[in-house]
Amino acid sequence: MIRRVRLAVATVVLAGLVVVPWVVDDYTAAILARTLALGLVGVSVALLTGVAGMPTLGQTAPYAAGAYASAVLGSQVSDVGVVQVAVAALAGATLAAVTLPLIVPARGVIVLMITLAIGELAVTVLGRWRSVTGGTDGLAGITPVRPLWGLPVLATDQARYLYTLAVVATLVGAVLLLLRTRVGPLLRAGRDDEMRLRASGHRVGLYLSGAHVAAGAIAGAAGSLLVVAQQYISPADFGFDTSALLLLGVVIGGTASIGGALVGAALVIAVRDWLFGVLPGHAPLVLGALFVATVYLLPTGVTRVRRPRGGSRPPIPAPRQPAATPTRDRGPTPELRV
């Protein structure tokens, strides 16, 4: 019943998001497009933090890798959106794979510190690699994107918003479908009781590595959408404040909820961008109050319903064993007598 209600709510929300660009102005449509891109990075954070149990502050690194890869590709090779998304996802996954030896063996607060260092190092490299990234000035005048071959370029904020919405909906749907396979229970089992999962014969490190690379690919694809949404990027888009806002949005939306990451990102962006004009200088205070209220009143997030306590643990999927080789029956074993 709850699943049907969630599906109905998601359908209504998606239909409302499709109608949005015809009822808002260009500025609001541009903000919503950037919110969707940031929300997709939040999905990667939720996948690592809530599902796999690897808290992170460094998803801005693959986010930046995907954004700059998409921008350079669009200016020099191809302006087709699907190509840029694929290349950006590959760039994010590659950066995540390179950092695997540092992150996967660590646990707890150490993971946060390592990922934070990786994110800050990425921002430093972007600021100094002026020949490619434009340094602290960033890249401006990025070539407009066309969704597919033969289609016109996305020349309006409404068109860029709809393209961003289509890509985000596709990727989020793919993540949700993936988590409904064996992957979801295995990652959650490792999050809840890693030693028990290891004792049952599962390769936990391999599962965490796959989750980390997949999250990097998702964040990289979000970087490509950021390029489409604002047509300008700079190292300031990927600093520590962005990492903190991402983690804050995931906590507000529900760390174990993929859809909650999008809701949390929307709330954070609304407070940061819209309330800043209404309450100048007080947006961080409102964000802090929202975070504290969520932690105390809704500890599982605004999109999660607290389940009744008790009950047995969910079963851990058994590892696949090779098929046994048939042996010839040799009859009863002779009894040994002394």
C-alpha positions in Angstrom: 0.0 0.0 0.0 2.8 2.4 1.0 4.6 1.6 -2.3 1.5 2.4 -4.3 1.1 5.7 -2.5 4.7 6.7 -3.1 4.4 5.8 -6.8 1.2 7.9 -7.1 2.9 10.8 -5.4 6.0 10.5 -7.6 3.8 10.5 -10.7 1.9 13.6 -9.6 5.2 15.4 -8.7 6.7 14.5 -12.0 3.7 15.7 -13.9 3.8 19.0 -12.0 7.5 19.4 -12.8 6.7 19.0 -16.5 4.1 21.8 -16.3 6.3 24.1 -14.3 8.2 25.9 -17.1 4.9 27.2 -18.6 3.8 28.8 -15.3 7.0 30.4 -14.1 9.4 33.0 -15.4 12.8 32.4 -17.0 14.8 33.1 -13.8 12.8 30.5 -11.8 13.1 27.9 -14.6 16.9 28.4 -14.5 17.0 28.0 -10.7 14.9 24.9 -11.0 17.3 23.4 -13.6 20.3 24.0 -11.3 18.3 22.6 -8.4 17.7 19.4 -10.4 21.4 19.1 -11.3 22.4 19.6 -7.6 19.6 17.1 -6.6 21.2 14.5 -8.9 24.5 14.9 -7.0 22.4 14.5 -3.8 21.2 11.2 -5.2 24.8 10.0 -5.4 25.4 11.2 -1.9 22.3 9.3 -0.7 23.5 6.2 -2.5 26.8 6.3 -0.7 25.7 7.7 2.7 22.3 6.2 3.2 22.4 3.0 1.2 26.0 1.9 1.3 26.9 3.4 4.7 29.8 5.5 3.4 29.3 9.2 4.5 30.9 11.5 2.0 31.8 15.2 1.6 33.7 14.7 -1.7 31.0 14.2 -4.3 31.8 17.6 -5.7 35.0 16.1 -7.1 33.3 13.8 -9.7 30.7 16.5 -10.1 33.4 19.0 -11.2 35.1 16.4 -13.4 31.9 15.7 -15.2 31.1 19.4 -15.6 34.5 20.4 -17.1 34.6 17.3 -19.3 31.2 18.2 -20.7 32.2 21.9 -21.2 35.5 21.0 -23.0 33.8 18.4 -25.1 31.0 20.7 -26.1 33.4 23.5 -27.1 35.8 21.3 -29.1 34.1 18.0 -30.2 30.3 17.6 -29.9 27.4 19.7 -28.8 25.0 16.6 -28.5 23.6 16.4 -25.0 23.5 12.6 -24.6 27.2 12.4 -25.7 28.2 15.0 -23.1 26.2 13.2 -20.4 27.9 9.9 -21.2 31.4 11.4 -21.3 30.7 13.3 -18.0 29.5 10.2 -16.3 32.7 8.4 -17.5 34.8 11.2 -16.2 33.1 11.0 -12.8 33.4 7.3 -12.6 37.0 7.4 -13.6 37.9 9.8 -10.8 35.9 7.7 -8.3 37.8 4.6 -9.4 41.1 6.3 -8.9 40.3 7.3 -5.4 39.0 3.8 -4.4 42.1 2.7 -2.6 41.8 5.7 -0.3 38.1 5.5 0.5 36.8 1.9 0.5 39.1 0.6 3.3 38.2 3.5 5.6 35.1 3.7 7.8 33.2 6.3 9.7 34.5 9.8 10.3 37.8 8.9 8.5 35.8 8.5 5.2 34.3 12.0 5.7 37.8 13.5 6.2 39.3 11.7 3.2 36.4 12.6 0.8 36.6 16.2 2.1 40.3 16.4 1.3 39.7 14.9 -2.2 37.0 17.5 -2.9 39.2 20.4 -1.8 42.1 19.1 -3.8 39.9 18.9 -6.9 38.9 22.6 -6.4 42.6 23.6 -6.0 43.5 21.8 -9.2 40.7 23.4 -11.1 41.8 26.8 -9.9 45.4 26.3 -11.0 44.9 24.5 -14.3 44.1 27.7 -16.1 44.8 26.4 -19.6 41.9 24.0 -19.4 39.6 25.2 -16.7 40.1 28.9 -17.0 41.3 29.1 -13.5 39.3 30.9 -10.9 37.6 32.9 -13.7 35.9 29.7 -14.9 34.6 28.9 -18.3 32.1 31.2 -20.0 30.4 31.2 -23.4 30.0 27.5 -23.4 28.4 26.2 -26.6 24.7 25.5 -26.3 23.6 21.9 -26.2 21.3 20.0 -28.5 19.6 17.0 -26.9 20.0 14.6 -29.8 21.5 14.6 -33.3 19.4 16.6 -35.7 17.4 18.5 -33.0 17.8 22.3 -32.4 19.9 23.6 -29.6 18.4 24.4 -26.2 18.1 28.2 -26.6 15.6 29.0 -23.8 15.6 28.4 -20.0 12.4 26.4 -20.4 14.0 24.1 -22.9 17.1 23.6 -20.8 14.9 22.9 -17.7 12.9 20.2 -19.6 16.1 18.6 -20.9 17.5 18.5 -17.4 14.3 17.1 -15.9 14.3 14.3 -18.6 17.9 13.3 -17.8 17.4 13.4 -14.0 14.2 11.4 -14.2 15.9 8.8 -16.4 18.9 8.4 -14.1 16.9 8.4 -10.9 14.6 5.8 -12.3 17.6 3.6 -13.3 19.0 3.9 -9.7 15.7 3.0 -8.2 15.4 -0.1 -10.4 19.0 -1.1 -9.7 18.3 -0.9 -5.9 15.4 -3.3 -6.3 17.7 -6.0 -7.5 20.2 -7.9 -5.4 22.3 -4.8 -5.2 20.1 -2.9 -2.8 19.8 -5.6 -0.1 23.5 -6.3 -0.3 24.5 -2.7 0.2 22.0 -2.2 3.0 23.1 -5.4 4.7 26.7 -4.2 4.6 25.6 -0.8 6.0 23.7 -2.5 8.9 26.1 -5.3 9.8 29.3 -5.5 7.7 30.9 -8.3 9.8 27.8 -10.4 9.4 27.8 -9.9 5.6 31.5 -10.8 5.4 31.0 -13.9 7.5 28.3 -15.1 5.1 30.9 -15.1 2.3 30.2 -11.8 0.5 32.9 -9.6 -0.9 31.9 -6.3 0.8 34.8 -4.4 -0.6 33.7 -5.2 -4.1 30.2 -4.0 -3.4 31.4 -0.8 -1.9 33.7 -0.2 -4.8 30.9 -0.7 -7.3 28.6 1.7 -5.3 31.4 4.3 -5.2 32.1 4.2 -8.9 28.3 4.3 -9.7 27.9 7.3 -7.5 30.8 9.0 -9.2 29.2 8.4 -12.6 25.9 9.9 -11.3 27.7 13.0 -10.0 29.6 13.4 -13.2 26.3 13.3 -15.2 25.0 16.0 -12.9 28.0 18.1 -13.8 27.0 18.0 -17.4 23.5 19.1 -16.5 25.0 22.0 -14.5 26.8 23.2 -17.7 23.5 23.1 -19.6 21.6 24.9 -16.9 23.9 27.9 -16.3 26.3 27.8 -19.3 29.1 28.9 -17.0 31.2 27.0 -14.5 33.9 27.9 -12.1 35.7 26.3 -9.2 33.4 28.2 -6.8 30.6 25.9 -7.9 32.3 22.9 -6.4 33.7 24.2 -3.1 33.1 23.1 0.5 29.9 25.0 0.8 28.4 22.9 -2.0 29.6 19.7 -0.3 28.0 20.8 3.0 24.7 21.8 1.3 24.6 18.4 -0.5 25.0 16.5 2.7 22.6 18.8 4.5 20.0 18.2 1.8 20.4 14.5 2.0 19.9 14.5 5.8 16.8 16.7 5.5 15.3 14.5 2.8 16.2 11.2 4.4 19.7 9.6 4.1 18.3 6.3 2.8 15.8 7.9 0.4 16.8 8.5 -3.2 13.8 10.7 -3.8 14.4 12.4 -0.5 17.8 13.6 -1.9 15.9 15.6 -4.6 13.4 17.0 -2.0 16.2 18.0 0.3 18.2 19.7 -2.4 15.1 21.6 -3.4 14.5 22.8 0.2 18.2 23.8 0.6 18.3 25.7 -2.7 15.0 27.4 -1.9 16.4 28.6 1.4 19.7 29.6 0.0 18.6 31.4 -3.2 15.0 32.6 -2.6 15.0 33.4 1.1 18.3 35.2 0.7 16.5 38.0 -1.1 13.7 38.1 1.5 16.0 37.7 4.5 19.4 39.1 3.4 22.2 37.7 5.5 19.9 35.2 7.4 19.8 32.4 4.9 22.5 30.3 6.7 20.5 30.8 10.0 17.3 29.5 8.4 19.2 26.6 6.9 20.7 25.7 10.3 17.2 25.9 12.0 15.7 23.7 9.2 18.5 21.2 9.8 18.0 21.1 13.6 14.2 20.9 13.3 14.5 18.0 10.8 17.0 16.0 13.0 14.8 16.4 16.1 11.3 16.2 14.6 11.9 13.9 11.6 15.1 12.0 12.3 14.5 9.8 9.2 14.0 12.8 6.9 10.9 14.6 5.6 10.2 11.8 3.0 10.6 8.8 5.2 8.0 7.2 7.5 9.3 5.7 10.7 8.7 2.0 10.7 7.6 0.1 13.8 10.4 -1.2 15.9 11.1 -4.8 16.4 10.9 -7.7 14.0 13.7 -9.8 12.6 16.6 -8.6 10.5 16.1 -8.7 6.7 17.8 -11.8 5.3 21.2 -11.4 3.6 21.2 -12.7 0.1 23.3 -15.9 -0.1 26.4 -15.6 -2.3 26.2 -17.5 -5.5 28.0 -20.8 -5.3 29.4 -22.7 -8.3 27.4 -25.7 -9.4 28.6 -29.0 -7.7 30.3 -31.5 -9.9 28.4 -34.8 -10.0 30.2 -37.7 -8.6 29.7 -41.4 -9.2 28.1 -43.4 -6.3 30.7 -45.9 -5.1 28.4 -47.5 -2.6 28.7 -47.5 1.3 32.1 -46.7 2.8 33.6 -49.8 4.3 33.7 -49.9 8.1 37.2 -49.7 9.6 37.8 -52.1 12.4 40.7 -52.0 14.9 
